[in-house]
């Protein structure tokens, strides 16, 4: 039987934003910088902000009064800036969940405007404020008990008088969508960003950045926003095709701007092992990421509230590792080596993989208190992709009977293998463990660890479990449906490049397999059971596209995914309008 293969398939440390402008206190006069903006600074502004600045009128003579969101002592009686009214609902990708319009001009970036952070320069929202200032062309940040003046942006943690939540680490990724909620109010020529956590503040800043790019600013009124699914992200196969650290960092920025919060890194496969290793340097491919580069990627990801999910796939897809450990390669009944498959009957095989899990579990640090993800792989083990595993691999069958009794099977042995690797990952400090759906087997004596999440990618492989089976037995399932969410280079084995339009029109998180929602009660498809989805880039035919072509090819699918995991309702925009908007607000890496 021929079936598509995923791999050759039929086969809070504070992280300030890059080049962040220094915060500065400004005198309480007409909002204009001393000396104005230099030609260099003006050139660095996004074009839309330059255009917005040119539409500003001179300061009016109207006296200011205490405005909503003002902090500390009363606001100084300063002139109120005026600008062309911002009309229509906020224009962002993903769209905001709720907007209550009000009468007024809205808010635009203006000369002399500042970002005010009552919680201070050492607060958990300081880096979000600096990043917003950078995104708005160098808007200065002021700290502490400052008045909020006309044209200013106030950034504060809700419910705490803006003073912060000391029990929560800085830049900690969240697993709870309530922690990612925010309120954004444009009122009386001021803009207020409020949220219970710095993650919520970060998403509010993304809304501001996009709204300025799309329409020059935000309309008068209040936005209440939060995501539907807690896990929203992208997978990158860095094993078959090496990508530079800078390319990966550009994608991290893009994910953050789309309010996506996970990045799964598949860095070991038959074609390459792509991260520097101290415990087993012999397995590392020539083109690889250094550990310092990985740490830099992690710092950037954490600053964007993105969890990184490392994956060392086993017991299959280990060709690059086993090239240097040939004694551990699996052989079939005729003695033929199965490249990429490890012999799970040998104790040394488990020790080798556990060494790597221990090493990289330490490398992929997470902020204190944050979820620590690890992906075990588990898919496409060659011993279990044949019609009669026991006949084809008698050595494994014998080892299974010895370990689990007369009725032990190779499926039991493979399940026990992943259970042991999960214990190694947990020992390394990982507490959110995942495996591919074809790493779970039916009717085994040995049960997969009950805390393991299913990464569901396909229903086409031999002996596939229907996703309904996993949901009914109480497992959580992350959606990586290969029908919509698989970008496989070269389009082998009937794969076609996914389009943003198809995701936008047809897919939902409940469409786990093929093209229809999973056949279970609606109570089993809620965000607590299907916590989200990832868009996967697989590099099966690695030279089919350049990194630049890949970046362009995934842009609209990622935008469409962000919309569908942020808001469960049918999009109000047409695909044509959505595509135009997504192009306009896209990250310019």
C-alpha positions in Angstrom: 0.0 0.0 0.0 1.3 3.4 -0.9 0.7 6.2 1.5 2.0 9.8 1.8 5.0 10.2 4.2 5.7 13.3 6.2 9.4 13.0 5.7 10.1 11.6 2.3 6.7 10.4 2.6 5.5 7.5 0.3 7.6 8.3 2.0 12.3 36.0 32.0 15.4 37.3 31.3 14.4 40.7 30.0 14.8 40.8 26.2 14.8 44.4 24.8 13.8 44.7 21.2 16.6 45.1 18.6 17.8 48.7 18.2 15.2 49.9 20.7 15.2 53.6 21.1 16.1 54.9 24.6 13.3 56.2 26.8 13.4 59.9 27.6 11.4 62.3 29.7 10.3 65.3 27.7 9.3 68.8 28.9 5.6 69.4 29.1 5.4 71.8 26.1 3.9 71.6 22.7 4.5 68.0 21.5 7.4 68.3 19.2 11.0 67.0 19.7 13.9 69.4 20.1 15.4 69.8 16.6 12.6 67.6 15.0 13.3 64.3 13.4 16.6 64.0 11.5 16.5 62.9 7.8 17.9 59.6 8.9 15.2 58.9 11.4 12.5 60.1 9.0 13.8 57.6 6.4 13.6 54.8 9.0 9.9 55.5 9.5 7.4 53.1 7.9 5.9 55.0 4.9 2.5 55.0 6.4 3.7 56.7 9.5 5.5 59.4 7.4 2.2 60.0 5.5 0.3 60.1 8.8 2.8 62.7 10.2 2.4 64.9 7.2 -1.4 65.0 7.7 -1.1 66.4 11.3 -2.2 69.9 11.8 -0.5 72.3 14.2 -1.2 72.1 17.9 -4.6 73.6 18.7 -5.1 76.1 21.4 -7.6 73.9 23.3 -6.6 73.3 26.9 -6.3 69.7 28.1 -8.2 68.3 31.0 -7.8 65.1 33.0 -8.3 62.3 30.4 -9.3 58.7 30.8 -6.1 56.7 31.5 -4.2 59.7 33.0 -1.8 58.6 35.7 -0.4 60.1 38.8 -0.6 63.9 39.1 -3.0 65.7 36.9 -2.1 66.0 33.2 -0.5 69.3 32.2 -2.7 71.8 30.4 -1.3 71.0 26.9 -2.7 71.7 23.5 -4.5 68.8 21.9 -3.1 67.5 18.6 -5.6 67.2 15.8 -5.5 64.9 12.7 -7.7 63.5 10.1 -10.3 61.3 11.7 -9.7 57.5 11.7 -12.8 55.9 10.3 -14.1 52.3 10.1 -13.4 49.3 12.4 -9.7 48.5 13.3 -8.0 46.7 10.4 -5.7 43.9 11.6 -4.8 40.3 11.0 -6.2 38.4 12.8 -9.2 40.7 13.1 -10.1 41.9 16.6 -12.9 40.0 18.4 -14.9 42.9 19.6 -14.9 46.7 18.9 -17.2 49.2 20.4 -17.0 52.5 18.4 -17.4 55.9 20.0 -17.6 59.5 18.7 -14.2 61.1 18.2 -11.2 61.4 15.9 -9.5 58.2 17.0 -5.7 58.1 17.5 -2.7 58.5 15.2 1.0 58.7 15.9 1.9 62.4 16.2 4.9 64.5 16.8 5.9 64.7 20.4 3.7 61.7 21.4 5.2 59.4 24.0 4.6 55.9 25.4 3.9 56.2 29.1 4.6 53.1 31.4 3.4 53.7 35.0 4.9 50.4 36.2 8.4 51.7 35.4 11.5 50.7 33.4 12.0 47.4 35.3 8.4 46.2 34.9 7.4 43.2 32.8 5.9 45.4 30.2 9.0 47.6 29.6 10.2 45.6 26.6 6.8 45.6 25.0 6.7 49.4 25.3 10.1 49.7 23.8 9.2 47.5 20.9 6.1 49.5 20.3 8.1 52.7 20.3 10.5 51.1 17.7 7.5 50.0 15.6 6.1 53.5 15.6 9.2 55.1 14.2 11.1 55.8 17.4 8.4 57.1 19.7 10.0 57.7 23.1 9.1 55.8 26.2 8.7 57.5 29.7 8.5 55.6 32.9 6.7 55.9 36.2 4.3 58.5 37.5 4.0 60.6 34.4 0.9 62.5 33.1 -0.6 61.0 30.0 -0.7 63.9 27.5 -2.7 64.4 24.4 -1.4 62.0 21.7 0.3 59.7 24.2 0.0 55.9 24.5 -0.4 54.5 28.0 0.7 50.9 28.6 -0.4 49.3 31.9 -1.2 46.0 33.5 -5.0 45.9 34.3 -6.3 45.4 37.8 -3.0 46.3 39.5 -2.9 50.1 39.1 -0.3 49.5 36.4 2.3 48.3 38.9 2.8 44.7 37.6 2.3 41.1 38.7 5.5 40.1 40.5 4.5 36.4 40.6 4.6 36.1 36.8 8.0 35.9 35.1 8.8 38.5 32.4 8.0 37.3 28.8 6.5 34.0 30.0 4.5 32.3 27.2 1.0 31.5 28.3 -1.2 28.4 27.9 -4.4 30.2 29.1 -6.2 32.5 26.6 -7.4 34.6 29.5 -3.8 35.6 30.1 -3.5 36.7 26.5 -6.6 39.0 26.6 -6.2 42.8 26.3 -8.3 46.0 26.1 -7.3 48.8 23.8 -9.1 52.2 24.1 -8.7 55.2 21.8 -10.4 58.1 23.6 -9.8 61.8 23.8 -6.7 61.8 21.6 -5.0 59.2 23.8 -4.5 55.5 23.5 -4.6 53.1 26.4 -3.3 49.5 26.3 -4.4 47.4 29.3 -4.0 43.6 30.0 -3.6 41.3 32.9 -0.2 40.1 31.6 2.7 41.3 29.5 1.6 38.7 26.9 -1.7 40.6 26.5 0.1 43.9 26.3 2.3 42.4 23.5 -0.8 41.4 21.5 -2.2 44.9 22.0 1.0 46.4 20.6 0.7 44.2 17.5 -2.8 45.5 17.0 -1.6 49.1 17.2 1.3 48.3 14.8 -1.0 46.7 12.2 -3.7 49.3 12.5 -1.2 52.1 11.9 0.1 50.3 8.8 -3.4 49.6 7.5 -5.2 52.9 8.3 -2.7 55.3 9.9 -4.2 54.7 13.4 -7.1 53.5 15.5 -10.7 54.6 15.4 -12.3 56.1 18.5 -13.6 53.3 20.8 -12.7 50.2 22.7 -11.3 46.9 21.5 -11.8 43.8 23.7 -9.7 40.9 22.3 -8.4 37.5 23.1 -7.6 34.3 21.2 -9.8 31.2 20.8 -7.0 28.6 20.9 -4.1 28.6 23.3 -1.6 27.0 20.9 -1.1 28.8 17.6 2.1 28.3 15.6 4.4 26.9 13.0 6.7 23.9 12.5 10.0 24.2 10.7 11.9 21.2 9.3 15.5 22.4 9.8 16.9 18.9 9.4 16.4 18.2 5.7 17.1 21.8 4.7 19.3 24.0 6.9 18.1 27.5 7.6 20.2 30.3 9.0 19.5 31.8 12.4 18.7 35.1 10.9 16.0 33.5 8.6 14.5 31.8 11.6 14.5 35.0 13.5 12.6 36.7 10.8 10.0 34.0 10.9 9.8 34.5 14.7 9.0 38.2 14.2 6.4 37.3 11.6 4.7 34.8 14.0 4.7 37.3 16.8 3.1 40.0 14.6 0.3 37.5 13.6 -0.2 36.7 17.3 1.0 33.2 16.8 2.7 31.8 19.9 4.5 28.5 19.1 7.5 27.5 17.0 8.3 23.8 16.7 11.8 23.0 15.5 12.4 19.6 13.9 16.2 19.6 13.8 17.0 15.9 13.5 16.2 13.5 10.6 17.7 11.2 8.1 19.2 14.1 6.1 20.8 16.1 8.9 21.3 16.9 12.6 21.3 20.6 12.8 22.3 21.9 16.3 25.8 21.8 17.8 26.2 19.0 20.3 28.6 18.5 23.2 27.6 15.0 24.2 27.7 13.6 20.6 29.6 16.0 18.4 30.1 13.2 15.8 26.4 13.3 14.7 26.3 17.1 13.9 25.9 18.0 10.2 28.3 20.5 8.6 25.6 23.1 8.2 24.1 23.6 11.7 23.0 26.1 14.3 25.5 26.8 17.1 24.2 26.7 20.6 24.7 30.5 20.9 22.5 31.0 17.8 19.8 28.8 19.4 20.0 30.9 22.6 19.6 34.0 20.5 16.6 32.5 18.7 15.1 31.6 22.1 15.6 35.1 23.5 13.8 36.6 20.5 11.0 34.0 20.7 10.5 34.7 24.4 10.4 38.4 23.8 7.5 37.7 21.4 5.8 35.4 23.9 6.5 32.4 21.6 7.1 28.9 23.1 9.7 26.9 21.2 8.9 23.2 20.9 12.1 21.1 20.2 11.7 17.8 18.4 14.2 14.9 18.2 12.2 12.3 16.2 12.6 8.6 17.2 12.6 5.7 16.8 12.4 6.5 13.1 14.0 9.4 11.2 17.4 9.0 12.8 19.5 8.5 9.8 21.9 11.4 10.5 22.5 10.1 14.0 22.8 6.4 13.0 25.3 7.1 10.2 27.7 7.5 13.1 26.3 4.6 15.2 25.8 1.8 12.6 25.7 -0.9 15.3 22.3 0.6 16.5 20.6 0.5 13.0 17.6 -1.7 12.7 17.9 -4.7 10.3 15.0 -6.8 8.9 14.8 -10.6 8.7 17.2 -10.7 5.7 19.7 -8.5 7.4 19.0 -5.4 5.4 19.6 -2.1 7.1 16.6 0.2 7.4 18.2 3.6 7.2 16.9 6.0 9.8 15.3 3.3 12.0 17.0 2.6 15.4 16.9 -0.9 16.9 14.7 -0.3 20.0 15.6 -3.7 21.4 19.1 -2.5 22.3 19.7 -0.7 25.6 22.4 1.4 24.0 19.8 2.8 21.6 17.8 4.3 24.4 20.9 5.7 26.1 22.0 7.5 23.0 18.6 9.3 22.5 18.3 10.0 26.2 21.8 11.7 26.2 20.5 14.0 23.4 17.2 14.7 25.1 19.1 15.6 28.3 21.5 17.9 26.5 18.9 19.8 24.4 16.3 19.9 27.3 18.8 22.1 29.0 19.6 24.2 25.9 16.0 25.0 25.2 15.4 27.0 28.4 12.0 28.4 29.2 11.1 31.3 31.5 10.5 30.2 35.1 7.0 28.9 35.5 6.3 28.6 31.7 5.2 25.4 30.0 8.2 23.4 28.8 7.4 21.6 25.6 9.1 18.6 24.0 8.1 16.6 20.9 9.1 12.9 20.9 8.3 12.2 17.2 7.3 8.6 17.1 6.0 8.6 13.4 6.8 6.2 10.5 8.9 3.7 12.3 9.7 1.3 9.5 9.2 -1.8 11.6 5.5 -0.8 11.9 4.8 0.3 8.3 4.8 -3.3 6.9 1.9 -5.7 6.8 3.5 -8.3 9.2 5.9 -6.6 11.6 6.7 -9.8 13.5 7.7 -11.7 10.4 9.7 -8.9 8.9 11.5 -8.0 12.2 11.7 -11.2 14.3 14.4 -9.8 16.5 12.0 -7.0 17.7 9.2 -9.5 18.1 11.4 -11.7 20.3 12.4 -8.7 22.4 8.8 -7.7 22.9 7.8 -11.1 24.1 10.8 -11.2 26.5 9.9 -7.8 27.9 6.1 -8.0 28.0 5.2 -11.6 28.0 4.1 -14.2 25.4 1.6 -11.8 23.8 3.9 -8.8 23.6 4.1 -7.1 20.2 6.4 -4.7 18.4 3.7 -2.1 19.0 4.1 -2.7 22.7 7.9 -2.3 22.4 7.6 0.9 20.4 5.1 2.3 22.9 7.4 1.4 25.8 10.3 3.2 23.9 8.3 6.4 23.7 7.3 6.1 27.3 11.0 5.8 28.3 11.9 8.8 26.1 9.1 10.8 27.8 10.6 10.0 31.2 13.9 11.3 29.9 12.3 14.5 28.7 10.5 15.0 32.0 13.8 14.4 33.8 15.2 17.2 31.7 12.5 19.5 32.9 9.9 19.2 30.1 6.3 19.0 31.2 4.3 19.3 28.0 5.1 16.2 25.9 3.7 15.5 22.4 4.1 12.8 19.7 2.8 12.2 16.2 -0.5 10.4 15.9 1.2 7.4 14.2 3.3 6.9 17.3 0.1 5.7 19.1 -1.1 2.2 18.5 -4.4 0.3 18.8 -5.0 -2.6 21.2 -1.6 -2.6 22.9 -0.8 -4.1 26.3 1.5 -1.2 27.0 -0.4 2.1 27.1 1.0 5.4 25.9 1.6 7.8 28.8 -1.7 9.4 29.6 -0.2 12.9 29.7 1.0 12.8 26.1 -0.6 15.1 23.6 -1.3 13.9 20.1 0.1 15.9 17.1 -2.4 14.8 14.4 -1.0 15.2 10.9 -2.5 12.5 8.7 -5.1 9.8 8.3 -3.5 8.2 5.3 -0.8 6.1 6.9 -1.2 2.3 7.5 -3.3 1.5 10.6 -4.2 5.2 11.2 -6.2 6.0 14.3 -9.1 8.3 13.6 -8.7 11.5 15.6 -12.1 10.8 17.2 -10.4 7.8 19.0 -7.9 10.0 20.7 -10.6 12.6 21.7 -12.9 9.9 23.1 -10.2 8.4 25.2 -9.5 11.8 26.7 -6.4 12.9 24.9 -5.8 16.4 23.7 -5.1 16.8 20.0 -3.1 19.5 18.3 -4.1 20.1 14.7 -1.4 19.7 11.9 -3.8 18.4 9.3 -1.6 17.6 6.2 -4.6 18.3 3.9 -4.4 22.1 4.8 -1.4 22.8 7.0 1.5 20.9 5.3 3.9 22.9 3.1 6.0 20.1 1.6 8.9 21.3 -0.6 8.6 19.9 -4.2 5.1 18.6 -3.6 6.0 14.9 -3.6 3.5 12.1 -3.0 0.4 14.0 -4.0 1.1 16.9 -1.6 0.3 20.4 -3.0 1.3 23.7 -1.5 -1.5 24.9 0.8 -3.1 28.2 0.1 -4.2 30.8 2.5 -7.6 31.0 0.7 -8.3 27.3 1.3 -7.5 27.6 5.0 -9.5 30.8 5.3 -12.6 29.3 3.5 -12.6 25.7 4.6 -10.5 24.8 7.6 -11.2 25.0 11.3 -9.4 23.6 14.3 -12.0 20.8 14.3 -11.0 19.6 10.8 -8.2 17.3 12.0 -8.3 14.8 9.2 -9.1 15.1 5.5 -11.6 17.9 4.9 -14.5 17.4 7.4 -14.8 18.2 11.1 -14.0 15.2 13.4 -17.1 13.1 14.2 -17.4 13.6 17.9 -19.7 15.7 20.1 -19.0 19.4 20.0 -17.9 19.2 23.7 -14.8 17.3 22.5 -13.7 19.9 20.0 -13.5 22.8 22.4 -10.2 24.7 23.0 -9.4 22.6 26.1 -9.5 19.4 23.9 -8.1 20.7 20.6 -5.9 23.4 22.0 -4.7 24.7 18.6 -2.9 24.2 15.4 0.5 24.5 13.7 1.4 25.2 10.1 4.2 22.8 9.1 7.1 23.4 6.6 8.6 20.1 5.5 11.7 20.1 3.3 11.4 16.7 1.5 12.8 18.0 -1.8 15.0 20.5 -0.1 16.2 22.3 -3.3 12.7 22.9 -4.7 12.5 26.3 -3.2 14.9 28.9 -1.8 14.5 30.2 1.8 13.1 33.5 0.3 10.6 31.6 -1.8 9.5 29.6 1.3 9.1 32.8 3.3 6.9 34.2 0.5 4.9 31.0 0.0 4.0 30.6 3.7 2.9 34.2 4.3 -0.7 34.0 3.3 -1.3 30.5 4.8 0.1 31.7 8.1 -2.1 34.8 8.0 -5.2 32.7 7.3 -4.2 30.3 10.1 -3.8 33.2 12.6 -7.4 34.3 11.8 -8.9 30.9 12.2 -7.2 30.1 15.6 -7.8 33.6 17.0 -11.6 33.8 16.3 -13.9 30.8 15.9 -16.5 32.7 14.0 -16.7 32.8 10.3 -14.5 35.7 9.1 -16.5 38.9 8.3 -14.1 39.9 5.5 -14.1 38.3 2.0 -10.9 36.4 1.1 -10.0 39.2 -1.4 -10.2 41.9 1.3 -8.4 39.7 3.8 -5.5 39.0 1.4 -5.2 42.7 0.6 -5.1 43.6 4.2 -2.7 40.8 5.2 -0.3 42.0 2.5 -0.5 45.6 3.7 0.2 44.8 7.4 2.7 42.0 6.8 6.1 42.0 8.6 8.8 43.4 6.5 11.7 41.3 7.6 
